[in-house]
């Protein structure tokens, strides 16, 4: 039987005090009793096993018995810079790219990106990513940033990943470009435009940055489909 997993941002002194949402899930949804064996992760590499020590209406406390910490990646990271998509499409993309192992999702407001929906927010995306990480068993939450225009996103990602290879999805690109340096543990930033494509100004930015165009599929893909396709390819090959 699978041990249920819960998120705690800052476990301390062998105790994990779960927030209200996590506590309600433990006590009211799953109906776990005091003494139940559970797992706790902090989204930053910690994996702990423990037992429920105390449980009330709004707070659960877990006594941690064992703790293991996995160091963060120094290379071989997958960074997606997709156009914002409306509503449930963007939610689905965050969920699936988190499950696949994407390290950073930087939402971009490209020149032809459609107007954002009110509920397409970073806070909502973080909740979706957390739920996906709990489900799939990954220990690190993806970094989520944006939405921002391409230039601001580019400046931010260059600072975070100075040695990254930059790619962008384009029907005239070569499929082989997607596999370049996969065995060298290179960081990859992949820009994914809206359905209307990149503007001439954005293509000029990519050319100036020596970014390579990549055709991931001969068909015209929606933003979220392309993001999942790129995540599947890179996360699998860089983790093997």
N, C-alpha and C positions, 0 to 999 in steps of 0.2 A: 504494500500500500504506500502510495506517495505521501511523503511528509509535506505538509503545507508550509509555504514560505511567506514571510512578511518583511516589509521594509521598515527600517529605522535609520534615520539619517545620522544620528550620533550615539551609538551605544557607549556606555560608560560604566567602568568598574563591574564588568561581567553582568550588567543589566541593560536590557533594551526596553525603553519605555515607548510603546507604540502610540502614534497619534490617533486622533479620534476616528479617522476613516479606517485605518488598519485595525484598530481595536474593535470597531463595529463588525468588520469583516470576520475577524476571529471569533467574536462572541455571539453575534446575532445571525450572521449568515452561515458560517460553518458550524456554529454551536460547539466549539471546542471547550473542554472543561479545564479547570486548574489541574496541572500535572500533565497535560497533553504535550507530546514531543512536537517541536516545531523547528523551522529554520528561520534565520534572520540574515538579511544582507543590507548593506548600506549604500549600494550603488557605486562604491568606490573601491571594490575589490575584496571586501570582507564577506566571508561566508562563515556563519556560526550555527551551531546546533544547541538547542536549549529546551527548557520546559516552561510552560506557562506558570508563573509564580503567583500572580494576582490578577484578578479580572473584575472590573466593575462596569458600570453602564457606558462610560466614555473613555476608559483607559485600561489597557492590558500591559502587564510587566512580564518580561521573559527573562528568566535566569539563564545566562549563557554558560554552557558546559565546555564547549570546545570552540576555538576560533582559528580560522585560516585566512591569510590575506594574500591575494594574488597581485603582483606588481603590475602597474599599467604598461601598456605597449609603448615602446620608444620608436617604433617604426612599423611599417606594414598596416597602417591605419587607412580606413575607408571613409572618406569625407564626401558627402553628397551636397550639392548646392542646387536644389530643385526650385523651379518656379512654385509659388504658392498655388494651390488648387482649392476650389471652393468646397466647403462643408465636409461631408462624409468622405469624399475622395482624398482629401488631405489627411483626415484621421486614419484612413485605411493605410495610406502610405507610411505614416509614422509608425503604426503598429507593425506592419510587415517588415519594414527596414530595420526596426529594433529587433525583431525576432531573428532576422538573418545575420545580425551582428554589426550593423553599421556603427561606426564610432562617433560620427558627428553629422548632424543634419542642419545645414545652414539655409533657411528659407530665403528666397530671393524675390524681390519685386522687379522682374525684368520689364523692359519697355512695353512688351505686349502681354504682360500678365493681366488677367481680368481683375476687376475690382474685388477686394477682399470681402468675404462675408463677416458679419459681426462676431461670430463664434469661432473664427479661425484665429486663435490666439496662442501665444507661447505657453501660457499657463495650462490651457486645455491639452496642448501637445505633450507637455510634461506628464500629465496624468495618464494619457494614453500610453506613453513610452514606459512609465512605471508599471502599469498593468501588464504590458507585453513582456517586460523584463522578468516580472514575477512568474509569468506563465512559462516562458521558454527556458528559464534557468540561468540566464547570463548574470554575471556579478557586477558588471559596470553598466551604468545607465549611459545612453548616448548623450553627447553634448548637443543641446538644441539652442540655436541662435537665430536671430532675424524676427520678422522679415526686414530686409534692408536692400537697397539698390546694389547693383553688381559691383560698382567701384568700392563701396564700403565693405561689402562682403569679401572682395578680393584682398583688400588691405588687412582685414582681420585674419583671414585664413593664411595669408603669407606670414604674418607674425607668429601664428600658432604652429604652422607646418612649413618652415622655410625651405625644406628640401623636397617638398611634395612635387610630384608630376601632375600637371594639369591636363585634363581632357574635357571635351564637351560633346554632347550628343548631336550628330548631324548626319543627314541622309547621304551626304557626299563623302563621309569619312570612311576610313578603312577598318574593317573588323579587327584586323591584326594589331592595330594600335592599342586596343584594349588589353592585350596580353603583354605589352612591353614592360619589362622589369618586374613582372609578377613574382619571379623567383628571387629577386634581390631585396625583398622586404621593403620596397619603396612605399611611401605614403602617396595616396592618390586622391586628388580633388576632381570630382566629376560634376560638371555643370549641365543641368537639364532644363531646357527652355520650355516655354508654354506651347500650346498647340499651334499658335501663330508663328512659332519659330523665333530665333534671335534676330534682333535688328542689325542693320549694317554697322551701327556704332558698336554694338556688343561684339560682333565678329571681329571688328578692328581691335578691340580690347584683347580678345583671345589671341589674335595674331601677334600683337605686341608682347604678350606674355609667353609666346612660344607654346601655347596650348594646342594639343592635337585633336582634330575632329575624329570621332568614332561613330560608326554605324553599328548599333547593337542588334538591330533587326531591320530587315528590308521594309517592313510595314511602318506606317506612321503611328506611333504609340502615344497614348495619353501620358501626362506627366507622371502619374503614380505608377503606371505600368513600366515606363522606362526606368524609374527609380528602383523598382523592385528587380528589374532585369540586371541593372548594373550592380546592385547590392548582392544579388545571387552570384554573379560572376566573380566579383572581387573578394567578397567575404569568404567564399569557398576556397579560392585559390591561395589567398594570403594566409589562411588558417591551416593549410595542409603542409 
